[in-house]
Amino acid sequence: MALVVKDRVKETTTTEDAGIISLGGAVAGFQTFAAAIGNGNTTFYAIEDADGSAWEVGIGTIADASPDTLTRTTVLANSAGNTSAIDLSTGTHTVFATYPAGKAVFLDANNDLLLTSATASKPVLTIQNTNNGATSGYLKFVNDKGGAGANNDVAGTITFYNDDDAQTNMEFARIEGYVVDATNGTERGGLKLYGAEYDGTVTAGLTLAGGAENDGLTLTTNSGIVRKVATKVDTAYTMTATDHIVFVDTTDANRVITLPTASADNIGQEYTIKKIDGGTGVVNIVPATTSGYGPDDIDQYNAQFVLYAQHDSVTFVCGPGDTTAGEEQWWIISEKTQPHCAQMVQEVAQSITKDSDVKLDFPAVSGLESFAIGCTADASNNRITITRPGQYMIGGGATIVGGGDSTKYMHIKMKIYDNSAGATTWLGRTRSASNFDANQAQTTACLMDLAIDDYVEVYVHHNYSSNKNTLVGTDASSRPFLFASEIKS
């Protein structure tokens, strides 16, 4: 059943009392209700009583029958001043389709359109399309200025009002369509979503705006950029306000990615940076300005963050400092980085001088057993250098050729150099005594907190009567080695 409104629908009736109206046929030049409105549908009607004074306006339901009828479903108004069906007098009355004032939609004296209802969840504005197609109707706002359009012109606004607890009707939210760039041929538009702040001021909190050529759309908040797209770079790059995710291809050369200045205007701004290639180059991420301690640093104290391995990534957000205003920082909120590790395996036998601490050397770090991810395997200095602070498992081992004297021994130990303090620590010394076998072997390992540029080395000592060579067998299991592996959850 649908509410149908049609033009020039008028019939007569001789029905008496307040019951269902039996329709007597169309007046000359008019349609019948059944033909115009349709069986089972409703329409607005008016009745003029034959007495010339009584009348009724309402919503009636049409039945295509013998005779056709109009059921007075809802009475909206009548000559008695109530909403009851009137008792029709004796005679011929007139029934016609109308447009009740109480249901009329019109512009008032201020050219405003007001839809009012005292019913919960009413009124409802429905735009319905009954075409069997993929598109429907739309609500269209047109700002036809009669002159040249300009940047920031407002094309249309939807506002939301409600009573506060003092029954003051006020604006709580707004949606606004506006012009970003009115230049002919390069027009750009945007949409702003407003909300009432703490003091009731309605402020744009989210803005969607068209970007420059090939730059897509940018989504911003009033406290920072939410942003648009991912960007791929293969050179040094400074992040912009419209960046969000930056993929870096180092192509075997180090790349510097510079963050914008951390400031109050950028609080909430978030960036994700990812190294996507498997090359040897690293991604050095640095703030715009930094002292290594204070405003615009990374996590308050750091002047850079480095991505070493393929698929390493980090996400920063600009936020307040941990002391005073004006010391905004780039805080790391998530990182996905491979544990740093390195292993050096000796491939050429080395002579170990008797009664001396001899550093194991690794002149050729090329075999499958030798590798470095993040850490530096320094074959020229025979050490592993740390490039990211953290907890590391470090260790080494060696086998020396010779033996047969139970009074002799060998031991192995780790040298840890603290670069910031310029101090050396020896740890993990383990000793083995000869058991008359031809060879002696020993390994050691320990857990250490290491910082950037700290390094580790492994040393061997024995007290045989002559120098001994390390054993370099045909497989890696018998070769001297040095390793460092970051402990990372």
For each residue, the residues with C-beta under 8 A, 3 or more apart:
1: 40 41 42 61
2: 41 42
3: 41 42 43 44 59
4: 36 37 38 41 42 43
5: 43 44 97 99
6: 9 31 36 37 43 97
7: 97
8: 29 30 31 36 97
9: 6 26 30 31 32 33 36 37 43 96 97
10: 26 27 30 31 94 95 96 97
11: 23 24 25 26 27 30 32 33 68 94 95 96
12: 23 24 25 27 92 93 94 95
13: 21 22 23 24 47 88 92 93 95
14: 22 24 91 92 93
15: 19 20 21 22 88 93
16: 87 88 89 90
17: 87 88
18: 72 84 85 86 87 88
19: 15 85
20: 15 69 70 71 72
21: 13 15 47 60 69 70 71 72 95
22: 13 14 15 67 68 69
23: 11 12 13 32 33 34 67 68 69 70 95
24: 11 12 13 14 67 92
25: 11 12 32
26: 9 10 11 30 31 32 35
27: 10 11 12 30 94
28:
29: 8
30: 8 9 10 11 26 27 96
31: 6 8 9 10 26 35 36
32: 9 11 23 25 26 35 36 68
33: 9 11 23 36 37 43 45 60 62 68 70 95 97
34: 23 37 38 39 62 63 64 68
35: 26 31 32
36: 4 6 8 9 31 32 33 97
37: 4 6 9 33 34 41 42 43 62 97
38: 4 34 41 62 64
39: 34 62 63 64
40: 1 61 62 63
41: 1 2 3 4 37 38 61 62
42: 1 2 3 4 37 59 60 61 62 73
43: 3 4 5 6 9 33 37 59 60 62 97
44: 3 5 57 58 59 60 97 98 99 100 103
45: 33 57 58 59 60 70 72 95 96 97 98
46: 55 56 57 95 96 97 98
47: 13 21 55 56 57 86 88 93 94 95
48: 52 54 55 93 94
49: 52 53 54 55 86 88 89 91 93
50: 88 89 90 91 92 93
51: 54 89 91
52: 48 49
53: 49 79
54: 48 49 51 78 79 80 86 88 89
55: 46 47 48 49 78 79 86
56: 46 47 72 75 77 78 79 85 86
57: 44 45 46 47 75 76 77 78 98 100
58: 44 45 72 73 74 75 76 77 85
59: 3 42 43 44 45 73 74 76
60: 21 33 42 43 44 45 70 71 72 73
61: 1 40 41 42 70 71 73
62: 33 34 37 38 39 40 41 42 43 68 69 70
63: 34 39 40 68 69 70 71
64: 34 38 39 68
65: 68 69
66:
67: 22 23 24
68: 11 22 23 32 33 34 62 63 64 65
69: 20 21 22 23 62 63 65
70: 20 21 23 33 45 60 61 62 63 95
71: 20 21 60 61 63
72: 18 20 21 45 56 58 60 75 85
73: 42 58 59 60 61
74: 58 59 83
75: 56 57 58 72 78 83 84 85
76: 57 58 59 83 100 102 103
77: 56 57 58 83 100 102
78: 54 55 56 57 75 81 82 83 84 85 86
79: 53 54 55 56 86
80: 54 84 86
81: 78
82: 78
83: 74 75 76 77 78
84: 18 75 78 80
85: 18 19 56 58 72 75 78
86: 18 47 49 54 55 56 78 79 80
87: 16 17 18
88: 13 15 16 17 18 47 49 50 54 93
89: 16 49 50 51 54
90: 16 50
91: 14 49 50 51
92: 12 13 14 24 50
93: 12 13 14 15 47 48 49 50 88
94: 10 11 12 27 47 48
95: 10 11 12 13 21 23 33 45 46 47 70
96: 9 10 11 30 45 46
97: 5 6 7 8 9 10 33 36 37 43 44 45 46
98: 44 45 46 57
99: 5 44 103 104
100: 44 57 76 77 103 104
101: 104
102: 76 77
103: 44 76 99 100
104: 99 100 101
105: 113 115
106: 113
107: 111 112 113
108: 111 112 113 114
109:
110:
111: 107 108
112: 107 108
113: 105 106 107 108
114: 108
115: 105 123 125
116: 123
117: 122 123
118:
119: 122
120:
121: 124
122: 117 119
123: 115 116 117
124: 121
125: 115
126:
127: 136 137 138 139
128: 136 137
129: 133 135 136 137
130:
131: 135
132:
133: 129
134:
135: 129 131
136: 127 128 129
137: 127 128 129
138: 127
139: 127
140:
141: 155 156 157 177
142: 155 156
143: 149 153 154 155 156
144:
145: 148 149 153
146:
147:
148: 145 182
149: 143 145 153 179 182
150: 153 179 182
151: 179 180 181 182
152: 178 179
153: 143 145 149 150 178 179 182
154: 143 157 176 177 178 179
155: 141 142 143 177 178 179 189
156: 141 142 143 176 177
157: 141 154 174 175 176 177
158: 174 175 176
159: 171 173 174 175
160: 171 172 173 174
161: 169 170 171 172
162: 169 170 172
163: 167 168 169 170
164: 167 168 170
165:
166:
167: 163 164
168: 163 164
169: 161 162 163
170: 161 162 163 164 196 200
171: 159 160 161 174 196 202
172: 160 161 162 195 196 202
173: 159 160 193 194 195 196 202
174: 157 158 159 160 171 192 193 194 202
175: 157 158 159 191 192 193 194
176: 154 156 157 158 191 192 194 204
177: 141 154 155 156 157 189 190 191 192
178: 152 153 154 155 189 190 191 192
179: 149 150 151 152 153 154 155 182 187 188 189 190
180: 151 188 189 190 209 210
181: 151 186 187 188 210
182: 148 149 150 151 153 179 187
183: 186 187
184: 187
185:
186: 181 183 213
187: 179 181 182 183 184
188: 179 180 181 209 210 211
189: 155 177 178 179 180 209 210
190: 177 178 179 180 207 208 209 210
191: 175 176 177 178 207 208
192: 174 175 176 177 178 204 206 207 208
193: 173 174 175 204 205 206 207
194: 173 174 175 176 202 203 204 205
195: 172 173 202 203 205
196: 170 171 172 173 200 201 202 203
197: 200 201 202 203
198:
199:
200: 170 196 197
201: 196 197
202: 171 172 173 174 194 195 196 197
203: 194 195 196 197 222
204: 176 192 193 194 207 222
205: 193 194 195 221 222
206: 192 193 219 220 221 222 226
207: 190 191 192 193 204 219 220 221
208: 190 191 192 217 218 219
209: 180 188 189 190 217 218 220
210: 180 181 188 189 190 217 218
211: 188 215 216 217 218 228 242
212: 215
213: 186
214:
215: 211 212 218 228 242
216: 211 228 229
217: 208 209 210 211 228
218: 208 209 210 211 215 225 227 228 242
219: 206 207 208 225 226 227 228
220: 206 207 209 224 225 226 227
221: 205 206 207 224 225 226 268
222: 203 204 205 206
223: 267 268
224: 220 221 266 267 268 269 270 318
225: 218 219 220 221 241 242 244 269 270
226: 206 219 220 221 244 270
227: 218 219 220 242 243 244 270
228: 211 215 216 217 218 219 242 244
229: 216 244 245
230: 244 245 246 247
231: 243 245 246 247
232: 246 247 248 249 276
233: 237 246 247 248 249 255 257
234: 248 249 250 251 255
235: 255
236: 255 256 257 258
237: 233 246 248 255 256 257 258
238: 257 258 260 288
239: 243 246 257 258 259 260 271
240: 243 260
241: 225 260 269
242: 211 215 218 225 227 228
243: 227 231 239 240 246 271
244: 225 226 227 228 229 230 270 271 272
245: 229 230 231 271 272 273 274
246: 230 231 232 233 237 239 243 257 271 272 273 274
247: 230 231 232 233 274 276
248: 232 233 234 237 255 257 273 274 275 276 277 283 307
249: 232 233 234 276 277 279
250: 234 253 254 255 275 277 279 280 281 282 283
251: 234 277 279 281
252: 279 280 281
253: 250 279 281
254: 250 281 282 283 284
255: 233 234 235 236 237 248 250 281 282 283 284
256: 236 237 284 285 286
257: 233 236 237 238 239 246 248 273 283 284 285 286
258: 236 237 238 239 285 286 287 288
259: 239 262 271 285 286 287 288 316 330
260: 238 239 240 241 266 269 288
261: 266 287 288 289 296
262: 259 266 287 288 295 296 318 328 329 330
263: 266 267 318 328
264: 267 325 326 328
265:
266: 224 260 261 262 263 269 318 328
267: 223 224 263 264 318 319 320 328
268: 221 223 224 317 318 319
269: 224 225 241 260 266 317 318
270: 224 225 226 227 244 315 316 317 318 333
271: 239 243 244 245 246 259 315 316 317
272: 244 245 246 313 314 315 316
273: 245 246 248 257 283 285 307 313 314 315 316
274: 245 246 247 248 307 311 312 313
275: 248 250 282 283 307 308 309 310 311 312 313
276: 232 247 248 249 310 311
277: 248 249 250 251 281 310
278: 310
279: 249 250 251 252 253
280: 250 252
281: 250 251 252 253 254 255 277
282: 250 254 255 275 306 307 308
283: 248 250 254 255 257 273 275 306 307 312
284: 254 255 256 257 304 306
285: 256 257 258 259 273 298 304 305 306 307 314 316
286: 256 257 258 259 290 303 304
287: 258 259 261 262 290 296 297 298 303 330
288: 238 258 259 260 261 262 296
289: 261 296
290: 286 287 294 296 297 298 303
291: 294 297 303
292: 297 301 302 303
293: 297 300 301
294: 290 291 297 321 327
295: 262 321 326 327 328 329
296: 261 262 287 288 289 290 328 329 330
297: 287 290 291 292 293 294 300 301 302 303 329 330
298: 285 287 290 301 302 303 304 305 316 329 330 331 332
299: 302 329 330 331 332
300: 293 297 321 322 329
301: 292 293 297 298
302: 292 297 298 299 305
303: 286 287 290 291 292 297 298
304: 284 285 286 298
305: 285 298 302 314 332
306: 282 283 284 285 387 388
307: 248 273 274 275 282 283 285 312 313 314 337
308: 275 282 312 337 338 340 373 374 387 388
309: 275 312 337 338 373 374
310: 275 276 277 278
311: 274 275 276 336 338
312: 274 275 283 307 308 309 335 336 337 338
313: 272 273 274 275 307 335 336 337
314: 272 273 285 305 307 332 334 335 336 337
315: 270 271 272 273 332 333 334 335
316: 259 270 271 272 273 285 298 330 331 332 333
317: 268 269 270 271 330 331 333
318: 224 262 263 266 267 268 269 270 328 329 330 331
319: 267 268 328 329 331
320: 267 325 327 328 329
321: 294 295 300 324 325 326 327 328 329
322: 300 327 329
323: 327
324: 321 327
325: 264 320 321
326: 264 295 321
327: 294 295 320 321 322 323 324
328: 262 263 264 266 267 295 296 318 319 320 321
329: 262 295 296 297 298 299 300 318 319 320 321 322
330: 259 262 287 296 297 298 299 316 317 318
331: 298 299 316 317 318 319
332: 298 299 305 314 315 316 335
333: 270 315 316 317
334: 314 315
335: 312 313 314 315 332
336: 311 312 313 314
337: 307 308 309 312 313 314 388 488
338: 308 309 311 312 373 374
339: 373 374 485 486 487 488
340: 308 373 374 375 386 387 388 390 392 484 485 486
341: 371 372 373 374 375 483 484 485 486
342: 371 372 373 374 375 376 377 384 483 484
343: 369 370 371 372 377 481 482 483
344: 362 365 370 377 379 382 384 481 482 483
345: 362 365 367 369 370 476 479 480 481
346: 349 350 360 361 362 398 470 472 479 480 481
347: 362 363 364 366 367 472 479
348: 363 364 472
349: 346 401 469 470 471 472
350: 346 358 360 361 469 470 480
351: 467 468 469
352: 356 358 400 460 461 462 467 468 469 470
353: 356 358 467
354: 462 463 464 465 466 467 468
355: 461 462 463
356: 352 353 461
357: 413 459 460 461
358: 350 352 353 459 460 461
359: 382 415 457 458 459
360: 346 350 382 396 398 457 458 459 460 470 480 482
361: 346 350 382
362: 344 345 346 347 365 370 377 379 382 482
363: 347 348 379
364: 347 348 367 379
365: 344 345 362 370 377 379
366: 347 370
367: 345 347 364 370 476
368: 371
369: 343 345 476 479 481
370: 343 344 345 362 365 366 367 377
371: 341 342 343 368 377
372: 341 342 343 375 376 377 384
373: 308 309 338 339 340 341 342
374: 308 309 338 339 340 341 342 387 388 486
375: 340 341 342 372 384 385 386 387 484 486
376: 342 372 384 385 387
377: 342 343 344 362 365 370 371 372 384
378: 381 382 383 384 385 455
379: 344 362 363 364 365 382
380:
381: 378 455
382: 344 359 360 361 362 378 379 457 482
383: 378 455 456 457 482
384: 342 344 372 375 376 377 378 394 455 456 482 483 484
385: 375 376 378 453 454 455
386: 340 375 389 392 450 451 452 453 454 455 456 484
387: 306 308 340 374 375 376 452 453
388: 306 308 337 340 374 452 486
389: 386 449 450 451 452
390: 340 449 450 486 487 488
391: 447 448 449 450 486 487
392: 340 386 447 448 449 450 456 484 485 486 487
393: 445 446 447 483 484 485 487
394: 384 414 416 428 445 446 447 448 450 456 483 484 485
395: 414 428 443 444 445 446 458 482 483
396: 360 412 414 443 444 458 480 481 482 483
397: 412 441 442 443 444 458 480 481
398: 346 360 412 441 442 458 460 470 471 480 481
399: 439 440 441 470 471 478 479 480
400: 352 410 439 440 441 460 462 468 469 470 471
401: 349 438 439 468 469 470 471
402: 438 439 440 464 468 469
403: 408 434 435 436 437 438 439 440
404: 434 436 437 438
405: 408 434 436 464
406: 433 434 435 436
407: 434
408: 403 405 433 434 462 463 464 465
409: 431 432 433 434 440 462 463
410: 400 431 432 440 442 460 461 462 463
411: 429 430 431 432 442 460 461 462
412: 396 397 398 428 429 430 442 443 444 458 459 460 461
413: 357 426 427 428 429 430 444 458 459 461
414: 394 395 396 426 427 428 444 446 456 457 458 459
415: 359 424 425 426 456 457 458 459
416: 394 424 425 426 427 448 450 454 455 456
417: 423 424 425 454 455 456 457
418: 421 422 423 424 425 451 454
419: 422 451 452 453 454 455
420: 451 453
421: 418
422: 418 419
423: 417 418
424: 415 416 417 418
425: 415 416 417 418
426: 413 414 415 416 429
427: 413 414 416 446 448
428: 394 395 412 413 414 444 445 446
429: 411 412 413 426 444
430: 411 412 413 442 443 444
431: 409 410 411 442
432: 409 410 411 440 441 442
433: 406 408 409
434: 403 404 405 406 407 408 409 437 440
435: 403 406
436: 403 404 405 406
437: 403 404 434 440
438: 401 402 403 404
439: 399 400 401 402 403 471
440: 399 400 402 403 409 410 432 434 437 462
441: 397 398 399 400 432 471 478
442: 397 398 410 411 412 430 431 432
443: 395 396 397 412 430
444: 395 396 397 412 413 414 428 429 430 458
445: 393 394 395 428
446: 393 394 395 414 427 428
447: 391 392 393 394 487
448: 391 392 394 416 427 456
449: 389 390 391 392
450: 386 389 390 391 392 394 416 454 456 484
451: 386 389 418 419 420 454
452: 386 387 388 389 419
453: 385 386 387 419 420
454: 385 386 416 417 418 419 450 451
455: 378 381 383 384 385 386 416 417 419
456: 383 384 386 392 394 414 415 416 417 448 450 482 484
457: 359 360 382 383 414 415 417 482
458: 359 360 395 396 397 398 412 413 414 415 444 480 481 482
459: 357 358 359 360 412 413 414 415
460: 352 357 358 360 398 400 410 411 412 470 480
461: 352 355 356 357 358 410 411 412 413
462: 352 354 355 400 408 409 410 411 440 468
463: 354 355 408 409 410
464: 354 402 405 408 467 468
465: 354 408
466: 354
467: 351 352 353 354 464
468: 351 352 354 400 401 402 462 464
469: 349 350 351 352 400 401 402
470: 346 349 350 352 360 398 399 400 401 460 479 480
471: 349 398 399 400 401 439 441 478 479 480
472: 346 347 348 349 478 479 480
473: 477 478 479
474:
475: 478 479
476: 345 367 369 479 481
477: 473
478: 399 441 471 472 473 475
479: 345 346 347 369 399 470 471 472 473 475 476
480: 345 346 350 360 396 397 398 399 458 460 470 471 472
481: 343 344 345 346 369 396 397 398 458 476
482: 343 344 360 362 382 383 384 395 396 456 457 458
483: 341 342 343 344 384 393 394 395 396
484: 340 341 342 375 384 386 392 393 394 450 456
485: 339 340 341 392 393 394
486: 339 340 341 374 375 388 390 391 392
487: 339 390 391 392 393 447
488: 337 339 390
489:
